[in-house]
Amino acid sequence: MAATITLDSAFHVGPIDRRIFGGFAEHLGRCIYEGIYDPGSPLSDADGFRRDVLDALRPLGMPVMRYPGGNYVSSADWRHGIGPKQDRPRRPDFAWRSIETNQFGVDEFMAWCKQLGTAPMMAVNLGTFGAGEAAELLEYCNLPAGTSWADRRVAGGHPEPYNVKLWCLGNEMDGPWQAGHIPAIEYGQRARSAGAMMKGLDPSIETVVCGSSALHMSTYLAYDREALEIAWDYVDFVSAHRYSANDRQDTPWFLAEGVEIDRVLSDYAGLLSYMRGVKKSRKQVHVSFDEWNVWYKNREGNGNWQAAPHLLEEVYNVEDALVCAQYLSAFIRRADLVKVACIAQIVNVIAPVLTRKEGLLLQSTYYPFLAFSRLAGGVSLTPVLNGPTYHAGERGEVPSLDAAATFDEANGRVSVFLTNRDVNRPLPVTIGLNDRWIEGTAEAGVLTGRPKDFNGWEQPNVVRPKPLHVTVENGRAVVEIPAPGFAWISLQTRAR
């Protein structure tokens, strides 16, 4: 059975915020040390930054980079990572039971972001610190010379402010695993105080209040609501986190993960609408989905008090890549709601890129992110789908096709992103627009293979994009998506 997608350039949910293609770098495992920062390596530049990592990340076009955590931030003191490196203390990290050398800190991160071409998204410690320390970090980053912490930045060789515009007010404060975990009411008060002080120092910033760290939490949405009720006037986003897992080794069930992602976004849309009503507020608070990924194969988080231990170095396969594609499709479909999103993480730790001394490996999840970031632009179209379903175990009957589409009026291109969740049946798909004529294909590719196929150091090209044949007839496009598979198609169109 075939599927059809009907689009209309007038039916959309608004412009896509490119910050949904953000990344996340945490002081965890080998993400920082031996990942993005590896001084002494022949693959690193004069600043100690791995050139091959920068070269791999640049094509992903990440507009923002969240840092320094994650669980790490809730017991970290940013002041330990500034000033002369020989004076920086080695400290134990509560979150991952590791040793933090502090050789990479705020200034190194800002320099690395500049090299990558991304904007810093800083998180402040509201677990074991409070509003005062958060405001001091903003002073260090954003204020001109003339105050104590800004002068410390200048003395360190950085005369110009970093002008960090996006700030996370803590991390996963709903989680009992978090250093300084507190009830929502107390956290809301901390977030309100920090947001007020920080926006008082720099009114141009945007802030993110911690939301629920997972759907399964007993306080899911309730924590978010209580914190928002208190901090509403000083926040611009609420964070959402989700990690997908196939612990049960049920591929059909796992490939229906997009259904659950859609549910989470629907939940947050309802919560934020409710909050606007309760507050009688005209402001719009959006979602920052600043941790998302597949994560379940390597969950060992104990670094045994080593520096840069090998932790959470997940190996990704075809089915994992197709789930990642569904996250990005969901963010595009809800472009009215999701304005920031960060894949967690970028190098070595649950990441699309792995390193070792000799080089770098691109994992399967690298390629969907690359396709979306390169081709998605303009407005998010509302697709009308007709097609078959398949049985997804406990998730029941689920549409075989997951789809998102964008339209860039500047060049007339429509980009369509298609995931065939069915592991047994290839899916022919017809794409048409009510108000535009498809003239041809600018680009088309597909990622497919056996669900458990993956790239390894000895066989690094097992999972790679392949060309996809597209037939254009009578103003419509026809493709066949393998079972299972993820396809991306950029179509050149003109008005009818």
N, C-alpha and C positions, 0 to 999 in steps of 0.2 A: 504494500500500500504506500502511496506517495503522500507527501506533505506539501502544503502551500503556505506562503507568507505574503500577506497583502499589507502594503505600506502606503502612506500618504504624507507628503512633506508638511502638510498643514496640521497633522496630528502628531504632536510631540509633547514631551514633558519639560522641555526647556533645554538650555545649553549644558554641555558636559563640562564640569570643572576638571581640568587636567590633573588636579591634585589627587584624584582617585588612583593615579598611577604612582603613588608614593612608595618609598621603601622604609626599612627599619633596621637600624644598626644598634645592637645592644652589647654592653660589656658582658658577654656570655660566651663560654667556650672559645672557639677560634674565629669569631666574627671580626673582632677588632685585631687582636694580635695573631699573626700568621694568616690573617685574612686581608683586611684593607690596609693594615699597617704591619710592615715586616722589615724593619731597618736591618741592613747588612745583607739582605737577599740580592742576588744579581738581577732579580726581576723588579726590584724597587727603585724608585727615583731618589733624588738627594734628600727628600723629606721623609723617606721611609715608606712611601705609599706604593703598594703593588701596582705597577703599570698595567699588567695583564688584567687585574680586577677592574681597574678604571676603564680599560678598553672594552671589557665585557659588559659593564653596567651602562656605559654611555648610550648605546643603542636603545636601551629600555626607556630612556627619556623620563626619568623619575623627577618630577618637579619639586618634591619635598622629601626630606629624610628625617625620620623620627630618631631621637637620640637623647639620653644614653640608655634608656630602658623604658618599659619592661620592669620586671621584678627587681632588677639591679638598682633602679633609681631610688627605691624606697628606703635604702640604708646607705646610700652613697652621699659623699660630701664633695661637691663639685670643686671646692677650694683646694682639694688635694691634687687636682689635675691641672693646676696652673703654676706659672713661675718656672725657675730653672729646673730642668729635669733631674739633676743630681740631688735636689732638695725635696723631691716629691716622695711621700711615704708609701711603702708597700703596706697594703691594708687587706684584712680578710673581708670577703664578700659574703654576706649572710645569705643572699638569695640562692647562689649556685655553689656555695661552699668551695670557693676558689680564692686565689690570691690575686689581687688587683695591684699592678705595679704603678698605675697612674702615669705611665709614660705617654699615653695618648689621652688628652683631655679636651677641654673646651676649645682652646686655640687650634690644636691639631685638627679637631673635627671641622672647624670653620674653614681651615685651609683646604682640607680634603673635599668639602662640599664645593668650594670654589673650583677646584680641579675637575670635579665631576660635572659641574654645571647644575647643581641642585640647591634648593633653599633649606636651611636648617629648620627643623621642627623640634624644639627643645621641651623636654619633660623636667619638671621640678619635683623635688622630694617633699611630698606631703605626708609621708609615712612616719619618719622619725624626725623630720624638720617641719617648719611651719611657714607662715606667710612672710616673715622677716627674711629668712634665707632665700626664699623664692624671689623676693623683690631685689635682694642683693645680686642674684644671678642675672636678673634682667638689667640692673644697673651696669654690671660688668659688660654685658653684651651690647646694650643699646644706647647708653647715654654717652654724650661727648665728654671729653676731658674736663675735669673741674670738680669731680666728686671722688671719694676714696676708692671705690671699686673700679670706676671707670679709669682712674689714674693708674690702678694696678694693671689694667689691660694695656694702657699706653706704655707703661714702664716695661712691659713684656714685649714691646716691639710692634704693637697693633694700634696705631693712633686713631684709625677710623672705626666708628661703631659697626658692629656686625648687623644691626637692624633685623634681628630675628622677629618675625611677624606672627608665628604660630606657636602656642605654648600649651602643653598638656599639664593640667593641674593634678599631678600624681599619676598613679598607675594601679588599676585593678584593686581599688581600696575596699571592694566588697569581698575580696578573697581572704580566707583565714590564713593562707600561705604567705600573705603579704606582710612585710615588716611594717609595723604600725597600723595593721588592719583595725578599723574602727567602724562603729555603726554609721548608717547613712546620715543621720542628723548631725553627728559630730563632724563627719567628713564634709557635709554641705557647708558647715560653718567655716571649716578650714579653707575650702575652695572659695567661698565668698570673700573671706579676708584676703586670701592671696590674689584673687582676681581683682579685687578693688585696689589693692596696693599696686599691683603690676600695671593695671590700666591707668592708674593715677600717674605713674611714672611715664608711661608711653601709651597714650590713648589709641594709637594706631594698631595695637596688637589684637589678635584673636585668641581666645582661650577655649580649652576643651575640658569639660568636667568628666570625671570617671563615671562610666555606666556599668552595666552588668558585664562580667567577664565571660559568661557562658550561659546558654539557654537552660542548662540543667541546674543552675544555682537556685536555691530555695528562695532567694531574694530577687530573682530575675524581675526586672522592671520596677519592682517596689523600691529597690535601692536607688535606681535612677530617678524615680519620681520624688522621693524624699530629698535627695541632694539637689535636684533642679528647683524644687519649691523654695529652697533657701538661697541658692546661688544664682538663680535665674538672671538677675539683672547684670551679672558680671561674666556670663559665659556665652559663647557663640556656637559651640558644638557639644554634643554628648558622645562619648566614645562607646563603640560596640566592638567586642572581640568574639571570634569564633575560629576554632580549629576543627577540621573535619578528620574523621578516622574510619578506617575499615578494619577494626579489630576483629570483626566477625568473618572476615574474608568472604564477603558476599558482594561480588562485583555489581550485579544488577541493582541491589539495594544502595550501594555506595554511589553509583552513578546517578542516582536520583537525589543527590545531596542538594542540588539547586532548589528543590522544593522547600527544604528547610531554611536555606538562605533567604528565599523570598519571604518565608514566614517571619523571620527575625526582622527584616526590613519593614514588613507590614506592621509588626508589633510596635516598632519605634515610630512609625508614622502616626499610629494611633496615640501613643504616649505623648508625642510632641504637640499634636493637635489638642489633646486634652489639657496639657499644661498651658497652652496659649489661652484656652478658654478659662481655666481656673485663674490665671493671672490677669485676664482681660488685657492681654498684651498684643501689640502689633508686631513685635519683633519675631523673627524666624530663627529658631535654633535648629541646626542641621546635624546630621550624623557624621562623625569621624570614625570610620571603620578601620581603626589604626592598628589592629592585629588580625590578620586572616591568613590561613594557609591550610595545607594538609599536614598533620603531625600525629603519628602514633607508633611508628616502627622503632624509634630510638628516643625514649623518654627519660633516660638516665640523666638526672640533673645534679648529681653529686660530683663535684670536681676534686674531691679528696685533697683539698687545700693545695692544689697545684696552680701555677700560672698558665693560662691558655690551655686548659684541658680539652680533650676531644669530647664534646658534649653535643647531643641532639643533632648529629650529622646524618640526617635522614637521606635515604636514597629514594629518588622519585621515579615512578614508572608511568606508563601511558594513562592508566585510570586516574592517577593523581593529577596529571596534567589536565585531563578533561574536567575534573572537579574544580581546579583553579580557573579554568575557562568559564565555568558557571558562576563563580564569584564575580568575575569581571563583567559578565553579561548582566548579572543582577544589579550591580552598581550602575551600569549604564541605563538599564530600564528604569531605575529609580534615581535618575540624575537630579530630580527635584528635591530629593531627600539627602542623598549621599554626596558630599562635597569634598571629602578627604578620605583616602583609604591607603593603608600601608601593608604591603606584603611583609610577613614576618618569617624569616629575615632575608638578608641579601647575600651573605657569603658564609659558607660552611655550616652555619647553624640553621636548620630547617630552611635551606636556601636553594635558589636556582643555580648557584655557582659554588663549586667546590675547588679548593686549592690544595696543592702540596708543593714541596720545595721546587720541583721541576716544572710545574705549570698549573694548568687550570682545566676544569671539566664543566661543560654546560649540561645541566640536567634537563629532563623532559619538561619541567614546569617553566623553564626559561622561555620556551617558544610561544605559548599562548599569551604571556605577558607582552612579549615583543610585538606580536600581531596586533593586539588591542591598542597598545600605546602608540604604535606607528600609524594606525589607520582610523581609529575612532576620533572624530572631531565634529564640531558644529553642534547640532541638536540631537537629542535622543528620540528617535522615532518610536511610535507605539505599534509593535507588530501584532497583526491578527493572524493567528495560526490555526490551521486545520491539518490534522494528520493522525497517524496511529498512536496507540499507547503500547506499553509493554508492562509486564508484571515485575515490580521491584520489591519482591518479598514483603516484609511487614509494611512497607510504604504503599502497597497496593498497586493499582493501575496508575501509571504516570505517563505523561506525554513523552514519546520517544525523542522529540525535538525540543531543545532549548535554544532560544534565539534572541539576539539583540541587534539593533540596527541604528546607524547614525546617518545624518545628512549634513554635508558641508555646502552651504549655498554658494560660497565663494568660488568653488570649482565644479559644482554640480555633481559631486561624487556621493554615492550611497555606499556605505560599508556595512556588510552583514556578517554576523558571527554566529556560527551554527554548530551545535554539539549534538551528535547522534548518540543517545544514551544506551540504545539497544545493542547488546553485544552479539546478537545473532543475525540481524537483518540490516543490510545497507538501506539507506533512506534516500530515494529521489525527492528533490525539493524544487518547487517552482517559486520564483520570486518575482513579484510584480508591484508596480506603484500605480495608484489610481490617477495621479496627476502628472506623472513623468514617464518618459519613454527611456528604457534602457538601451543604450547604443552599443555598449561593448564592455569588456572587462579590462580594468587597469592592472589588477593583480588578483591572484587567487592561489591559495595554498591549503594544505591539509596536514594534520598530524594524526597518525593512526598506528596501529600495531596490535599485538596481543596485549591484553590488559596489564600483564605483569612485566612486559618488556621495559628495560631501563638502560641507561648509558653508564658504562663503567670505565675505569681507567684503561683497561686493556681493550675494550670495545666502546669507544666514545661516541660512535655515530649510529647506534642501533635505533634510537628514536630521534628522527630529524624531520623537518618539514619537507613535503614533496609538492610538486606542482599539482594543481587541481584543474581538471578540464571543465569549462563552463560553456554551455551552449546558449546563445542569445538568439531568440526568434520572436518576431512580432512584438518587440518591446518588452519581452520578459526574459528572465534568465533561468536556466535549468541546470542543476548539479546533482551529483549523487554523493552522499556522505557515507564513507565506509562504516562498518560496524565493529567496534565503536570508533568514533572519530570526531575531531574538531576541525572546522573549516573556516577560513576567512576569505571574503570576497569583496573587492573594491570595484564598484560599477560606475561607469560613466553614464550620466543621464542628462536628458534635456526636457524642458517643459512640453507637455502635450499640446 
